[in-house]
Amino acid sequence: MIIVMKKNATEKEIQHVAKRIEEMGLKPHLSRGVERTVIGAIGDERLLKEDQIKAIASVDSVLPIMKPYKLVSREFKKEDTIIKVGDVEIGGKNIVVIAGPCAVESREQIIETAKAVKKAGAKLLRGGAFKPRTSPYSFQGLAEAKKATGLPIVTEVMDTRDVAAVEKYSDILQVGARNMQNFELLKEVGKSRKPVLLKRGLSATLKEFLMSAEYIMSEGNHNVILCERGIRTFCEYSRNTLDLNVVPAIKKLSHLPILVDPSHGTGKLDLVAPMSKAAIACGADGLIIEVHPNPEKAISDGDQSLKPKEFADLMRELKPIARAVGRSI
């Protein structure tokens, strides 16, 4: 259920309605738009005394949200959510590219890659630092790369016990595809103040994907970035099938930004560039692309990683496509 406040509602009146929702046993979530404030009543809607809420003078209307995901829905928030990471905005007019290696292999490798992708136009650095409790050097390499380039860091968290460690070094916490429905992990990152990049599961429906985002947001963290990274189908040519249908669908159903990962989405080097272009054309807010200085020696995903020059060439090729859809990169 959402409560739409009148245009001239004061902060005191808004807080009064939020308090009444709490008194009825539900959790209020505020969404402040350009013209109005909307309050979501999260929980068992049977507890909400709708007539009492409607009787409050500052309330304009009380509307049901039919979808099972409330906070994620476009009904709850009409305006697109823009997530700020330092000076970078994800979800706005500018298309954001995140680039870097699948795994941090050495200090030299991650710093070399970071400098190359920044020069080409990437705004954030990705790098896998797996098993953080036993591999502190991976995090140290990421920290040094950030210091050398100023690029914010995106890295994956795989266990609830690792959230604090990843949070210390990373600017965005990534929840990978295989953990999309790890609800304890979703709730833990939902308690974080850092933005969360949530990847779609291998066989997840759109509803399941958005419900996972709802788990994170219900814990208080509304800085969720969705990512389409391919699903499992009958196609054997590529590693996965990159489901670009989901991009405009999410734009219609949700206010959250949606990125596309053409590297994992295809698993094939020759498909990364064309699917990157298609993702921009269909409305993606950004891309996550794997880049490695020497893919043939990469410890993982070398066959889908671009070399720095190939990445730079792709970034140039994406610019006219971005302009064609009224955006920039």
C-alpha positions, 0 to 999 in steps of 0.5 A, a space after each residue: 500500500 502507498 500513501 500519497 501526500 498532498 503537494 503542500 504537506 509539511 515534514 511534520 505532517 509526513 512524519 505523523 503519517 509515518 508514525 501512524 503506519 508504525 502504530 498499525 504494525 507496518 514499516 513506513 518507507 518514504 520516497 520524496 519526489 519532485 512534487 510529492 512525497 509517497 509513503 510505502 506501508 511495508 508489511 501485512 496490509 491487512 493491518 493497515 486501517 485504510 479509512 483512518 489514513 484517508 482521514 488524515 488531512 495531509 493525505 491525498 490518496 491511499 493506493 494498493 500496490 498489486 506487485 509483490 515487490 513494493 519498494 522496487 516498483 515504479 508505483 512506489 517511486 515514479 522518478 528514476 533512482 540515481 545512485 551516486 558513488 563519489 562523483 559518478 551517477 548511475 541511472 542518470 543521463 550518462 551511461 556508466 561503464 565499469 571495467 576490469 579483470 575477473 580476478 585480482 591476480 597481482 598488484 601490477 596487473 590490477 593497477 595496469 588495468 585500472 589505468 588503461 580502463 580509466 584512460 579509455 573512459 571507464 568510471 569504475 573499476 571491477 575486480 574479483 577479490 575472492 575469499 577475502 578472509 584468506 586473500 587480503 592481498 587482493 583487497 590491497 591491490 584494489 585499494 592501491 589501484 583506487 589510490 592510483 586512478 581515483 576509480 571507485 571499486 566494485 567487488 563481489 561479496 560471497 558470504 555474510 561473514 565477509 560483508 564487513 571486509 568487502 565494505 571496507 575496501 569496496 565502493 559498491 558491493 556486488 552480489 553475484 548471480 549464484 547468490 541472487 537468492 541467498 536471502 541471508 546475504 541479501 539482508 546483510 548487504 541491505 544493512 550496509 550503507 554502500 550501494 549494492 550491485 545485484 546480478 540476475 541469477 542463471 535461471 531467475 525470472 524477472 519477478 524473482 530478480 526484483 524480489 531479491 532487490 526487494 529483500 535488500 531494500 526492505 532492510 533499509 538500503 535503497 541504493 540497489 543497482 540491477 545487472 542483467 548478465 545472461 540466463 541459461 537457455 538451450 543455446 550452446 554457442 555462447 556461455 549464456 543468453 544475454 536477455 536484453 528484453 529485461 532492460 526495457 521491462 525493468 525500466 517499465 516496472 522499476 525505478 532502479 538503474 539496470 546495467 548489462 554485463 556482456 562479458 558473462 552474458 555471452 562468454 565469448 570475446 567476439 560477442 562482447 562488443 556487439 552486445 554492448 552496443 545493443 545494450 546501450 541501444 535498448 536503454 541500459 544505464 551502464 555496462 560491466 566489461 571484463 578487461 585484462 592486459 594479457 587475457 591468455 594468461 588470465 587465471 579466469 575468464 580470459 576467453 571473454 576479456 578484452 585487451 585494453 586497446 580493444 576496450 578503448 576501441 569499443 568505448 569510442 564505438 559506443 559514443 554515437 550509439 549513446 548519442 542516438 538514444 539521447 545519452 552520453 558515455 
